[in-house]
Amino acid sequence: MEHLIEIHHITKDYGRQRGVFDLSFQVKKGEVLGFLGPNGAGKTTTIRQLLGFIKPDSGSLRIAGMDCFQDADKIQNYLGYLPGETAFIDSMNGMEFIQFVAKMKGMKDLGRAQELMSRFDFNPTGKIKKMSKGMKQKIGIVCAFMQDPEILILDEPTSGLDPLMQEQFVSLILQEKKRGKTILMSSHMFEEVEKTCDRAVIIRNGRLVAVESMETLRSNRKKIMEITFQTNEMAAAFASEVSNAVCEKETVVLNVGMDLDEVIKKAAIYTVVDMNVHTQSLEEFFLHFYSLKEEEK
C-alpha cells in the first residue's frame, strides 16, 4: 500500500470560516510528513477526524485502508497518537496512568515504556496533578510510542519540552523513521520539522496552501542578515553588489536564502566589524510563503 494515511476532500464547517474545507493530502508508507499552519488553521480538527473523534461533513479519511470513522477501533491496533492536550486522571501518578493506557491497549510488556522513560529522563512516581506541562508531555510521548505502532499521529509533540528534551524527541523520530514508521506530525517548530520530515503540508484558514518537499521549504525560508562594516563607504559599496539590501550608515540589512555563501564571500572583501543573522520564525515563514503563493496565482 503506497499511502497509509489518505484524506480526500474533507470538509468540517463550524461556521465563521472555522474548520477545514475541501482538504486533501496523503502520507506515504515510511514517510514523515509535517503538518504546518498557524494557530486556528485546522490542524487539530483534521487530526481529530483521522482519529474518528469527529465525522466530516463531506469527504473521506482512511488509515491503512480502513475508514477512520467506521473502523476507528481497528485502526487503534496500528496507531500511536499524541494529542495536543492529553486528558489525564490527576489522582494517578505517572506510572499508574501509563499502566492504565497499556491495559486499554492490551499490552503486557512495558519494556518499551521503560526505555522511553529512561530516554526522556522521566520519573513516573509523582502525582500527575503536581506535574509541569513538560512532565505531562513526556507521559503522552511514552503512551504514544510504547506499543511500537506502525503509524504515529503527533499533535504538537514537543509542546512544553525543554530544548534538550526536544533534541531527544527529534532523535526518536529519526530512529523511528529508519525503522520504516509512517508519521504525521503537526508542529510549530520549524527546526523540528526541518530535521525530521520528508515533506510538509501547509494549511491556512482550513484550506490547503501547498504540499512541498523540505528542500523547497528550506530554499524559501529567509534569513535576515545585519552586517556592520568599518566605514559608510564600505557598507554602500557592498550594498550595491547584492540584492534586497538596505544600507543604514555602516550597517547593511538584507534578506538571504540559499545564496548565503555568496553573500559572505562578497562581504569578506571589506572589513566587517559585526554580523548578526536572524532566521525567520515559523510564523514569519508562513507570511512569506503565503505571499509567494498569492503572487503565483
C-alpha positions in Angstrom: 0.0 0.0 0.0 1.6 3.2 -1.2 -0.4 5.6 1.1 -1.1 4.6 4.7 -2.9 7.9 5.6 -5.4 9.2 3.0 -7.5 12.4 3.3 -9.9 13.1 0.4 -11.8 16.4 0.1 -12.9 16.6 3.7 -15.0 19.5 4.9 -15.9 20.2 8.6 -17.5 23.6 8.8 -18.1 25.1 12.2 -19.2 28.4 10.7 -17.5 31.8 10.6 -14.7 30.3 8.4 -13.7 27.9 11.2 -13.0 24.2 10.4 -11.4 22.6 7.3 -12.6 22.9 3.7 -12.1 20.5 0.8 -8.8 19.3 2.3 -6.9 16.5 0.6 -3.4 15.0 1.1 -1.8 11.6 1.7 1.1 10.2 3.8 3.2 7.6 2.1 4.2 4.4 3.8 7.5 5.0 5.7 7.2 8.8 5.3 7.4 11.5 8.0 5.1 14.3 6.9 5.0 17.7 8.7 1.6 19.3 9.1 2.1 23.0 9.3 -0.1 26.1 9.8 -0.7 28.9 12.2 -3.0 28.6 15.2 -6.6 28.1 14.1 -5.5 26.8 10.7 -7.4 23.5 11.2 -4.6 21.1 12.0 -6.2 19.6 15.2 -9.6 19.5 13.5 -8.1 17.3 10.8 -6.3 15.1 13.3 -9.5 14.5 15.3 -11.2 13.4 12.2 -8.3 11.0 11.4 -8.8 9.5 14.9 -12.5 9.1 14.4 -13.4 11.5 17.2 -15.5 13.7 14.8 -17.1 12.9 11.4 -16.5 15.2 8.4 -19.5 16.9 6.8 -18.2 15.5 3.5 -15.2 13.7 2.1 -13.4 10.6 3.5 -10.4 9.7 5.6 -8.6 6.3 5.6 -5.7 4.8 7.6 -4.2 1.5 6.4 -7.1 1.2 4.0 -9.8 1.5 6.8 -12.4 4.2 7.2 -11.3 6.4 10.1 -14.9 6.8 11.5 -16.4 3.3 10.9 -13.2 1.4 11.7 -11.8 3.6 14.5 -11.4 0.7 16.9 -9.5 -1.5 14.4 -7.2 1.4 13.5 -6.1 1.7 17.1 -4.1 -1.6 16.7 -1.8 0.2 14.2 -1.8 3.6 15.6 0.1 5.7 18.2 -1.5 9.1 19.0 -0.2 12.1 20.9 -2.9 14.7 21.3 -2.2 18.4 21.6 -3.9 18.3 25.1 -3.8 14.9 26.8 -6.7 14.1 29.2 -5.1 12.8 32.4 -6.5 11.3 35.5 -5.0 13.6 38.1 -5.4 11.3 41.0 -3.0 8.8 39.4 0.8 9.0 39.4 2.6 8.8 36.1 3.3 5.1 36.2 -0.3 4.3 37.1 -1.5 6.3 34.1 0.9 4.5 31.7 -0.2 1.1 33.1 -3.8 2.2 32.7 -3.2 3.1 29.0 -1.2 -0.1 28.4 -4.1 -2.2 29.8 -6.6 -0.4 27.4 -4.2 -1.3 24.5 -3.9 -4.9 25.6 -0.2 -4.5 26.4 1.5 -6.8 28.9 5.2 -6.0 28.2 6.2 -2.5 29.4 9.8 -2.8 28.3 9.4 -0.2 25.5 7.7 2.2 28.0 10.7 1.8 30.4 13.1 2.5 27.6 11.2 5.7 26.7 11.0 6.9 30.3 14.8 6.5 30.6 15.4 8.2 27.3 13.4 11.3 28.4 14.7 11.3 32.0 11.2 10.8 33.3 10.4 9.7 36.9 6.8 8.4 36.8 6.2 8.1 40.5 4.9 11.7 41.1 1.3 12.6 41.1 0.1 13.9 37.7 -1.8 16.9 39.2 1.6 18.2 40.5 3.5 17.7 37.3 4.6 20.5 34.9 3.4 20.7 31.3 6.8 19.2 30.2 6.4 16.2 32.5 2.9 15.6 31.3 4.1 15.8 27.7 6.7 13.1 28.5 3.8 10.8 29.7 2.0 11.5 26.4 5.1 10.6 24.4 5.6 7.3 26.3 1.9 6.4 25.8 2.1 7.2 22.0 5.2 5.2 21.3 5.2 2.4 23.8 3.1 0.0 21.7 5.7 0.3 18.9 3.0 1.2 16.4 3.4 1.2 12.6 1.7 4.6 12.3 2.1 7.7 14.5 -0.1 10.8 14.6 1.5 13.5 16.7 -0.1 16.9 17.5 2.4 19.5 18.7 4.6 16.7 20.2 7.3 18.9 21.8 5.0 21.4 23.4 6.3 22.1 26.9 9.6 20.2 26.5 12.9 22.0 27.2 15.5 22.2 24.4 17.4 19.1 25.5 14.3 17.0 25.5 13.2 18.5 22.1 16.5 17.2 20.7 15.8 13.8 22.3 12.4 13.8 20.6 14.0 14.6 17.2 16.4 11.7 17.7 13.5 9.4 18.5 11.6 10.4 15.3 14.7 9.9 13.2 15.2 6.4 14.8 11.5 5.5 14.1 11.9 6.8 10.5 14.9 4.5 9.9 12.6 1.6 11.1 10.1 2.5 8.4 7.4 4.0 10.6 4.8 6.3 9.0 4.4 9.6 10.9 2.1 12.6 10.6 3.4 15.4 12.8 1.7 18.7 13.5 4.3 21.3 14.7 5.0 24.9 15.4 8.8 24.2 15.5 10.3 24.7 12.0 13.6 23.2 13.1 11.9 20.1 14.4 10.1 19.6 11.0 13.2 20.5 9.0 15.3 17.9 10.8 12.8 15.0 10.6 10.3 15.4 7.8 10.4 14.4 4.1 7.6 16.7 3.0 5.2 19.2 4.6 1.6 20.0 4.1 0.8 23.7 4.8 -2.7 24.8 5.5 -4.3 28.2 6.2 -7.8 29.0 7.3 -8.7 25.4 6.9 -7.6 25.2 3.3 -4.6 23.6 1.6 -1.9 26.1 0.6 0.8 23.7 -0.5 2.4 20.3 -0.3 6.1 20.7 -0.6 9.4 18.9 -0.1 11.6 20.0 2.8 14.2 21.1 0.2 11.7 23.5 -1.3 10.7 24.9 2.1 14.4 25.4 3.1 15.0 27.3 -0.1 12.0 29.6 0.6 12.9 30.3 4.2 14.8 33.5 4.5 17.5 34.8 6.9 17.8 38.4 7.8 21.5 39.5 8.0 22.8 42.6 9.6 26.4 43.3 8.6 28.3 46.2 10.1 31.4 47.4 8.1 34.3 49.6 9.2 33.1 52.6 7.1 30.0 54.0 5.5 31.7 53.7 2.1 32.4 50.0 2.5 28.7 49.5 3.5 27.5 51.4 0.5 29.8 49.5 -1.9 28.7 46.1 -0.5 25.0 47.1 -0.7 25.4 47.9 -4.4 26.6 44.4 -5.1 23.8 42.4 -3.5 20.0 42.4 -3.9 17.4 43.2 -1.3 19.9 45.3 0.7 19.2 48.4 2.8 22.2 50.5 3.8 22.0 52.3 7.2 25.3 54.2 7.7 27.9 51.4 8.4 25.3 48.7 8.6 23.6 46.8 5.7 20.4 44.8 6.3 19.4 42.2 3.7 17.3 39.0 3.2 19.3 35.9 2.2 18.1 32.4 1.3 20.3 29.7 -0.3 22.8 32.3 -1.5 24.2 32.8 2.0 27.7 31.6 1.0 27.9 34.1 -1.9 26.8 37.0 0.4 29.5 36.1 3.0 32.2 35.9 0.3 31.3 39.4 -1.0 31.3 40.9 2.5 34.7 39.4 3.2 36.2 41.7 0.6 35.6 44.6 3.1 36.4 45.0 6.8 33.5 43.5 8.7 33.1 44.8 12.3 30.0 42.8 13.3 27.4 40.4 11.9 24.1 39.1 13.1 21.8 36.5 11.5 18.1 36.2 12.3 16.3 33.2 10.8 12.6 33.6 10.1 10.3 32.2 12.8 7.7 29.7 11.6 5.0 32.5 11.7 7.2 34.8 9.7 7.9 32.0 7.3 4.2 31.3 6.8 3.5 35.0 6.0 6.4 34.9 3.4 5.3 31.6 1.9 1.7 32.6 1.6 2.7 35.9 -0.2 4.7 33.8 -2.7 1.7 31.6 -3.3 -0.5 34.7 -3.9 2.0 36.0 -6.4 1.9 32.7 -8.3 -1.9 32.9 -8.8 
